[in-house]
C-alpha cells in the first residue's frame, strides 16, 4: 500500500480500487493466455499523485514438449 501524507481510509480504499482495476485490465490485455499475475506496481509522483508508470510482472508456464 502507498504511503500518503494524509493517510485516510478514503485514500486507502480508492487506491485499492485503482490497483484492482489496473490488475484486471492487465489480465485482459498484457498477460498471455495461460500466464499468471504475479505483481503490479503503480508509481505516482507529485502532490496530486500523477501516475508515471505501471509495471506488471507475470509468470508464463513452460510448454511441455513431447519427445
C-alpha angles and dihedrals in degrees: 000000000000125000112241128189087225102033103192129165089247092056092048092048094047092048090052091050090051092047092050092048092051091046092052092046092051091049089058099040112022110028114080121235109280092021123126127220113243110168140348120198121194117196120202130185136192133022091291093054097241109191110239103172143007118201120191124191123191141168123235117200118238114255114242117233123208111227 
